[in-house]
Amino acid sequence: MVSFIVRLRFAAEDREEIAEHLRLITEASRAEAGCVSYIPLTLEDDPDSVLIFEQYADEAALAAHRASEHFQRYAIGGLYQRMRERAVENLRAL
């Protein structure tokens, strides 16, 4: 299992556009055969920060996700174009 959290920060004026990109990529990602979890969240005290908790069955499933049309369109072509900061935290199950 591959698990990680992506932390993104956006400008307040981009909230609506970001929410729509997240809605679309979440729907498509959850339909992927190898996607176990895809959960976008905002911080309660910071609505311009987004956390995305992602889990994939294996590295091949993650690679397929990153190569998908919806990732290219809504992450690379959408979220990444508006983000001000990005960090990835890889997780390991106990």
Summary of the structure (lengths in Angstrom):
residues: 94
radius of gyration: 12.8
end to end distance: 12.0
largest distance: 39.3
contacts: 262
relative contact order: 0.30
helix: 45%
strand: 37%
